[in-house]
Amino acid sequence: MSGRHRTSLSPSPQHIYPNETLICHGYLGCSPVFPSVAISIRTLAVFRQQHRTCPRFGIQAQAKALCHLHHVPYRPNLAMQLSNAFDAYLDILDRVDRRLQHELGRDGPNWRLQNECPACFYKLQNEPELDFSWLVSIDGNNSLKRWNPTVYGAVPREDSRLPRSDLWLPPDEVDKFAGNVHDARVESVDEPSEEWIDEDSGVSSCTTRWRNASPEQRKKMFAIFDQSGIFISCCRHRFVLLGCDMVKSGELMKYPLAIVNKLLSVYGSDGAIFYDIGCTFATTLANSSIGLKASSLNTRMLVGAFHGHAHNRKCQLDWHPLYVRGTGNTEGEGCEHVFSASNDLARGTRHATKFHRHQAIEQHFSFWNADKYASLGNFLWNHYRAATDAICTLSVELDVLKTQLNLTDEDFQRFYEQERCYLNSLKKLPLQDRVQIQYVNRLRLQEHWLLILHISELKALIAHIQGLIGIEDRWEIGGAEYTHWKEEARIMKYCNAIDELERLVVMRLFELAKLGMSGTGYKLRQQIARGLQRRSEAIRNAINRYNKEAQALNPPRPQITWKEIVDYSILGEFDLLRQSRNDIRQENWAKPAHREAMIKYFRLCRAREEVTRVEVEVRRLRTAIHDEEQEVRETIHRLMQTNPALGLELERRHRYRRNINVLLISRLNQIETSVGYSGRKGIGRQPVGRNSDGSLPANDADDLEDEDQEMLIQTMADYLHDIGDD
């Protein structure tokens, strides 16, 4: 480290190329035939792990660090040479890994997907039946773009190498769904969105609320990017399962359709898929070429818990996991957790070649999944503890509320159905009604002479509207028709005041989230802070406007205070303020106390489901660890007889995994010894006749629970504890 020194590396007689000599001494040349620079394999291994823990630390930073350590002036070509050596190093690791996977029988086309998350997919015989067999999230992200080099005058670097991982869906498989269905997003109306519209129109207010659901014509052009982002799927434990590139576009429907098609082919029936616009995508999926497949497999689309709170109330009741049986405490926002880490990778992939971008993403997601496996025990423990604590707390609170309000569990289900029926009955005003409201407004203007300078134009407009709606005699001020539509005009102004207030609150919530997001720069934080100050004043003005319009109605509607707006955590509550034509304040389901009790009831139901699911997952994970240890031990023993070098490499690689398994077993023991644990303990067995590619057959068989099985369990437990003691 203090300076450079010369040394000689003696080649063996059988060596033909310099790289053979270099690699025998622990170095890897930066070119294949006559390298002038070599990097130690230990350095490459260290950089790989550094990049794992800090994705922002790229090749250029590592090259500069090495130059400083060796007192060599940095030159850009050194970073290129380091990149070449790192590519070769990763290729060697990949080739060795493929050989090991072949020896272990893990080289089937779907083996990784079927075994990536043992808690989700390592299904056992005779385990409790779950409402949803598998839970997966899908979403897109535009951070991992790749610039088109020709945009800034550079010559594209040709690189014909292909991705190494089966993470990626091939582009031709994705393009099969291009134009597969008419994209419902182009149906969005250009006028300001209203919450309740005719269901026959096929347009949801949620569609216009989220940027990725807006019409493609309204988005910025993506021609400057060769890849404009990625679309991925992950399980409920946040293991990344599949991905595909978004090519010169936003979130087109072909990307989620291709991902869902693959998920259905691998995982089969009774699955739930979370998507931030799952409500809209469900219609797209049903109308696509795989709609019948999804329906026959009983696939359910849902909206994630975070995104769901910004959907309208009607949408929440149908799609939010809180109200869907079988979801437990699954938030459905796993992709957001993945993207929060992968965003740091963007700096190193923005100007990379297509191959290097894929390589960096593959390495990152491989590390991510390994970290998720290492923390899987903590995930299960935290979810189990949170669910059991929620059951204890909510049970007591709900019993008190049911006694005070004289309610039963059946009442909460009835409130839920009554609210759904009410919201389903709300429609957007017909066009003729809206024209009549405008007619009344113009009559009021003429009545008060507000546009005296343009009275002739106003009279002409009134006459034109009369012709449109077929009015022969002009409505008299104070007449029945005038009074009725004057009240309707007040209701419309009231609803517009709600829309403006909701819009400002949505922007405030998103800005608050962005303000605390990792990676947000100082200047952007200052701009957001100033924007929040202005937004707060605008919200206060919007509250005053709302209260004014609410007071003008007959009967007057509820007033809103600043404190209530600040405490709004579910934006769907705004939809209940729109109960303008029918006063529902006296309905039981609309009373605040009853609504609070109903939410606690559904949270209690989901917590109980979570306990059941975690107990199933605990046994799956324990069995997967047992089967893996047995399989690897047998493979190492066989390779020591046939290929000792490969056997030693498998033993070395599995050492870390074995240490992780010891910690997982310890955490699983802690869960199983918890007070109130009612799940089956010990090691289970997978269905007989599991296919070589990892897919599961439909038939089940009985567990083996005889003395031999108990002995095997005890032997494995002793073995793992011995390893932990070492």
N, C-alpha and C positions, 0 to 999 in steps of 0.2 A: 504494500500500500504506500510505502514511502518513496518508491521510484521504480523505474523499469530496469530489468536485467535480461540478459540473453541466456538462452538455454537451447540444447539440442534434443530433438526427439528422434530416437533410433527406430527405423521401420523394421518390420518383420520381413523375412524373405518372401512370404506369400503376398505381401502388400503390393498393389499395382498403382493405386492412386494415393495422393497425399492425404486425402480425407480419411482413408483407412487407418493411416498412422495417427492422425490427429484424434480420431474418435477413440482409439485404443488408449490414448493418454488423457482422455476427458475433454477434448475440444471438438468443435464443429466448425468446419470452414465456411466462409461466407459465399463461396462459389463452388460449383460441383467438381471442376477438373483441376484448376491451378489456383487455389485460394491464396491471397496475399494477407488476409486478415482472418483470424479464427477467434471464436468466442467459447469460453468454457461452458460445458453443459451445466455446471452448477449455477453459473450466471444466468443462463437461459431459464433454468428451473426457478431461480429466485424471482426473475422478472415475471414469469407466469403467475406465481403466487402473489406478487405485488399488484399485478394488474387485476387479479381476482378480488383483492380487498379494496383496491382503489382504481376503478375503471378509467378515471381521468389520467392516470399515469400511463402514458403511451410510449411508443418506440422512441420518439424524439427525446423525451425526457430521460429515458434510460440511457440512450446514446450519449447525451450530454453528461450524465452522471459518471459514466465510464471514462469519458475523456478527462473529466476533472480528477478522477482517482488515479489515472495514469499520466497526468500532466501532459496531455495531448490537446492541441487546439481542436475545437469542434469543427467538423466539416459536414455538410449535408449528406455527402455520399456515405459517411460512416453510419448514419441512421438507416440508409438503404441496405447496407451490408448486414447490419444487425437484424433488419427485417427479413432478409434472405435466410440467415441462419436460424431465426426463430421459426420461419415457415418450415424449414427442413426438420427442426426439432419436433414441432407439432405433428408433422407427417409421420415421423418415426413412432411417436407415441400412439398415433391413430392406428398405424399398421399393427403394432404390438397389441393394442386393445382389441382389434378385430380378431386376431388369432386367439386371444384369451376368450372372447365372447363365443367364438366357434367351439372351443374346447368345453365351455360351460353349457353349450346348447342354447345360447341366448342370441343367436343370429337370425331368428325368424323375422319376417317383415313387420310384425306388430308386437314383438316381444317387449320393446321399450315402453310402448304406450300401455300395455297391459300390466307392466310391473314398475312403472316410474314412481307411483305412489302406492305403497303396500296398504296403507290405511283405506284408500279409496277402492282399489281394484283387486286386492288379493282376497277374493271372496272364498268363503268356507262353506262346508256342508252344514245344513241344519242351523244356520245362524238366524236370528230374528229377522223377519221380513220388514224391509224399510219401504216407505212410500215412494221414495226416489232411490233407484239403485245407484245412480251416480250423479254428482253435482259438478258442473263445469261453468266457468266464466269465459266469455269471449269479448274482445274489444280491440280497437286499433289505436295506434299512437304515431304521431308524425315527427317525433324527435329524431329518430334514426334515419334521416334523409341521406341521400347521396347525390351530390351535385352532378349535373351534366358538365363535363370539363369544357366542352365547346362553348358554353355560355360565357366563360371568362377567357376565351382564346387559347386554352391549352389543348394539346393533342391527347386524345384518349389513350390510355395505356391498355394494350391488349393483354388479357389474362384469361386463358381458356380453362383454367382449373375450376372444378365444380365443388359445391359444398360437400363436406364430409359427413355431416349428420343427417339422420332421417327426420330431423325436426321440421324441415321445410317441405311444404307441399309444392310439387312441380308446377311451373307456370301454366303448362297446358291443362293441368287438372283444374286450376283456378279459372282459366279462360273458358272452360266448358259452360260456366254459369254466367258468362257475359251476355246480357240481353235475355237471360233465361226467363225473367219475369219483367213486366213493366214496372219500373222503379216508382214506387208510390210517392217518393219525395217530390217529384216534379209536379204533383197535384196540389202542392201547398198554395194557398191563396196569397195574393199580393197585399191584400188589405190587412190591417192589424188583426191579429188572431183573437178569436173569442173562444171562451172555454168550452161552450156547449154548442155543438153543431149536429146536424142530421147525421145519423150513423151511416146512412146510405152513401154519403159523399166519400167515405173512406179516408177522410183527413182527420188526424188527431192533433189536438193542441200540443201534445208532447212532441210531435214531429217538428214543429217550428221552434221549440224551446231549445233543442240541442243542436249544436253546430254540425255534428256528423250526420244528422238526419235532414239537414236542409238541402234544397235542390242543388245539384252539382253546378248548375249555371251560375249560382250566386257565390260560389267559392272562388278563391284566387286561382289563377292558372298554375299548373304544376309542370309546365314544360321545362323549367330550368332544372328539374330534378329527374334523374334516371329512376331512382326509387324514392318515393315520397313518404315512406314510413313502413311499419310492419303491422300485421294483424295476427294476434296470438290467441291461444286458449290455455287455460290453466285450471287445475282442480281446486277443490275447496281448501286444500292445504297449501295452495299456491305453487305447486310444481308446474313448470311450463311443459305443455304437452305438444302443441303444434304451432306452426307459424307460417306465414307467407308474406311476400313483399307486396306492398301497395305501389303499383307502377304508374307514375305520372298521373295520379288521381287522388281523390280523397277516399273516404270509406264507402266505396261502391258496394252494392249488395252481393256481388259475386264473391267477395272475400269471406264474409260470414257464411254464405251458402256452401262454399267449398270446405270450410272448416267443419261445419255442422255435418256435412255429408260424410266426412272421414270419421268424425266422432260416432255417428250412428253406426257406421260399418264396423267399428272396432268394439264399441261398448254395448251396443244393442238397445234393449228396451228400458222403459221406465227411467229415463234420464231427464234432468232439469238443467236448462242452459240459461245463465244470467247474461243479460246484455243491456247496456244503458238505454237503448231504445227497443227493448224486447217487446214492448206492446205493439209497436209498429212493425217490427221485423216478423212477428208471428204471422201477420197477414201475408207478408212477402214470402215467408217459408211455405205457407199453405198453398200459395198460388204457383210455386216453383215446381220444377220437375221432380224434386224429392219431397214434395208435400205429402203424397200418399205414403211414402216410406216413413216420414216423421210421424204421421198420424197413426200408422199401424204399429209403430214402436212406442206409442204413448209418450211422445216427447213433449215436454212442457217448457215454454219460454217464460222467463221471469225478468224483472228489473232489479238491479242491485239496490241494496239498502240505502246507500248514499245518494245515488242518482234518483232512486224512487221517491225521495222526499221532495224533489223538485217537479215531479209529475203532478198532474191534477188529481183531485181526490178520487174521482171515479176510476182513474187508471190505477191508483194505489190499491184500491180495494180488490182489483182483479189481478194485479201483477206484483205487488210488493211482497217480499218473503214473509213479512210479519203476518199476513193474512192468508198465506198458502200453507196448507197442511203438509208436513213432511220435510220442510226446509230446516227445521231446528233453528239454531242461531247462526246459520250460514249467511254471511253478509253479501256474498256474490260480487265482491269488489276485488277479487284476487288479482286481476290484470292491473288495477291501479297500483297495487303494492309492487308488482313486477316492474311497471314503468317508472315508479319512483326511483328505482335503482338503475334501470337501464338508461335513463336519461343522461346519466353521467358518462355513458359510453359515446354520446353523440359527437363530442369533439374529435374523437379519433377516427370516426367513420364517415364524416361529412365529405371528405375529399379522397377517400380511399378507393381502391379498385373494387369491383363487384365481389371478387373472391375474398379480399382482405376484410371487407365489410361483413360478409357472411361468416368468415372465420372468427372475427372479434365477437360477433353476436352469439355464435355457437359456444365459444369459450365462456362468455359471460353467463349464458343460460345454463351451461353445464355446471359451472361453479354455483350458480343460484340454486339449482336443484339439489346439489350435494349439501349446501348449507341448510336447505329446507328439510332434508332428511335428518341431518344432525339435530335440528331443533324440533323434530316431529313429536318427540316425547313431551317437550314443554308445551307445544301447541295443544296436544290432547289434554294435558294436565290443566292448563289455563282455561280451556273451554269447559272441561268437566267441572272445575271448581266454580267458574262463573255461573254455569247453569244450575248447579246445586244451590249456590248462594241465592240465585234469583228465585228458585223454587221456594226456598225458606222465606225470603222476604215478601215475595208477591203473594204467596198463599195467605200469610197473615194479613197483609194489606187488603187483599181481595175479600177475605172473610169479613173484615170490618166494614168494607164498603157494601157488600151484599146485605149485611144486617141493617146498616143505616138506611139503605135505599130500597130494601125489601126486594132484592133481585136474586135470580138463580143463574146458573150457567146457561140454561136454555134461553134466558132473556138476552144474553150477549150475542148469541148466534142470531136471534131474531132482530136485534138492533142492527147487526151487520147487514142482514138481508133487506131490512127496511131502508137503510141508507143507500144501498145499491139500487133498489127499485126507484127511490126518489131521484138519484142522480141520473139514472137511465132515462127518466121521464123528461129531463131538461133538454130543450132543443134551442137551436139558434132561431131568432125571429125570422119568419119568411121575408122575402124581398119586398113584397107589397106592404107588409107591416112597417118595415124600415122606411119605405117611401112615405107612408102616411105620417110617420113621426117627423120626417123632414118637412112635410107639408104643414104640420102644426107649428113647427119651429119658425117657418117663414111667416105664418099668420101672426105669430107672437111678435116677430120683428116689425111687421107692418103696424100691429096694434100699438106698439110703443114708439113708432117712428124712429127706430134706431138707425135706419139707413136712409134718412130723408134726402140725402144728396143723390141716392140711387134708387128712389122709390119706383121709377118706371121699370127699371130692370127687375126689381123685386116682384112687381105685379106680373111681369111677363113670366118670371120663374114660377110663380104660384099658379098661373094659368096653365103652364106646361105640365106641372105636377098633377093638376086636376085632370088633364087629358090622359096622363099615364095611368092613373088609378080609376078612371071612369067616373069622376065626380061631376055631376051636372050642375048642382047648386052649391055655391060656396058655403062651407061650414060657418055657422054663426059662432062668434066668440061667446063662450059660455054654454054652447049647446052640448048635447049628449056626446056626439062623436068627438067634438073638440076637447071636452073634458077628459074623455077616456084616453085619447091619444096624447093629451098633455101629460097625463100621469105616466103613460108609457115612455114618453120622452124623458121624464125625470128618472125613471128606472134605468134608461139607457145611460144617462149621465152618471148615475150612481155606479153602474157596472164599469163604465170607463174610468171612474175614479179608483175603483178596486184594481183594475188592470194596471194603471199607472203605479199605484202603490206596490203591487206585487212585483212589477218589473224592477223597481228601485230596490226592493228587499232582496230579490234574486241577485242583482249586481253587487249589492253590499256583501252578501254571504260569500259569493265567489271571490271577491276582492280580499275579504278577510282570510279565506283559505290560501289565496296566492301569497298574501303578505307573510304567512308563516311557512311557506314551502321552502324546502332545502334547495339551494341553488339560485334563489332570487337575488339579483344584484342589489347593491346599495341604492343606485339611482332609481331603479324600478321600485324598490321599497318606498323611497321618498315620494315618487309619483303616485303610488297606490295610497299612501297615507294621506296625501293632499286630496286625492279623489274621494277617499272615505269621508273626509271632513265636508267636502261639498255635497256628497251623497247624503250625509246625515241631515243637512239643512233641507235638501230636496225632499227627503222622506218626511220631515216635519211638515213641510208645506203640503205634501200629498195627504198626510193624515188630516190636516185642517180641511182640505178640500173634500176628502171622504166624509168627515163628520158633518160638514155642511150639507152635502147631498143626502146623507143618511137621514138627517133631521127633516129634510124636506119631504120625505116619503110619508105615505099614510097607510099603516101606522109607521112611526119613525123606527129606523133600524138601529142596531146596537152601535154605540160609539166605540172608538178605538183610541187607546193611549200609546204613547211612545214606549212605555215599558212592555206592553203586550206585543208590540212589533218586534222589539229586541228579543223577546223570549220565544218568538215563533221559530220552532225548529222544523216544523213540517209545513211546507208551503201549500200543501193541499188544503190546509185549514181555510185559506182564502176562498175556496170554492163554496164553503158554507155561508160566507157573507153574501153570496150571489142569490140567496133564497129571497128574491125580491118580490115576486108575484104571489107566492104562497108563504105566509108567515109560519115557519116551522119551529119557532122557538119553544113552543109548548109540546112538541113531539118528544117522547122519552129519549129516542136515540140522539136527538140534537142537544140535549141538556149537557152542559159541561161536566157535571159530576158523573153522569152515565157514560159519557164518552171516555172520560179518564178511566173508569172502571172497565170498560170494554177493551181498551188498549192493554191494561194490566192483565186481563184475561187471556188475550192472544199472546202476550209475552210469556205468560205462564205455560201456555200450551207449547210454544216453541221451545222453551227451556226444557220441558219434559222430553220432547222429541230429541233435543240435543244430547241429553243424558243417554238415551237409548242408542243413538248413533255413535257416540264416543265409546260406549261399552262394546259395541260391535267392532269398532276400529281398533280398540286396544287388543282384542284377541287376534284380529287380522295381522297386526304388526308383530305381535309376539310369534305367531306361527310363521310369518315370512322370515323373521330373523332365524328361527330354528331351522327352517328348510334351507335357507341360504348358507348357514354355517355348515350344515351337513353336506350340501352339494359342493361347496368350495373345498372342504376338507377331503372329500373323495376325489375331486378333480386334481388337487395338489398331489395326493398320493399316487394317482395314476400317471401324472406328468413326470414325477420324479423317476419313474421307471422308463418312460419313453422319451421325454424331452426335459432334462433337468433344468436347463436354463430358463425355459418357459415356466416350469413349475416354481422356480425360485422367484421369478418376476411376479407370478400370481400371488405367492405368499407375501411378498413385500407390499404389493398394492393392497392386499386384503387386510394388512395389519391395522391400517388406519380405520377401515370400515369396522373391523372387529372391536376396536376401542370405542367407536361410536355406538355399536350395538350394546356394549356393556352399560353405557349410560342410559340408553333407551330402555333396556330391561329394568334398570333401577327405577326409572320414572314410571314404567308400567306397573311395577310392583307397588309403588306408592299410590297409584290410582286404584288398583284392585284392593288395597287394604284400607281405603277410605271408608268412612262411616256411610252406610246406605248403598254401597256398591252392590248391584244386583245382577250384573252381567256374568256370562259363563267365563270361567277361568281356565287356565291351562292352554295347551296347544291343540288347535283344530286340524282339520284336514281339508284340502281342496277337493273339488269334485273329481271323481275318477275319470281318467281318460282325457286329461287336459291336452290340448293340441300343442304341437311343437312350436307354433308361432305365438303362443301365449294366450290364445283365445280360449274361452271357457265353454264347455258343453252345457246343454240345458238340463240334463238329468242330474239328480243328486243321489248321494248314498249316505249311509249312516256313519256317524263318527265311531272311531275305535276308542273305546273307553275301558279297555280291559287292563290287566296288570302290566302287560308289556308296554302299553302306552304310558302308563303312570311312571314306569321305570325310565322310559326314554325322556320324559319331561324332567324327572329328577336329575338324570345324568347330564342333560343339557344345561340345567340351572347350575349345577356344581361346576361344570366346565367354564361357563361364563364368569362365575364368581371367582374362580381360580385365576382367570385372565386378569380380572380387575385387581386382584390382590398383587399380581406381578407388576 
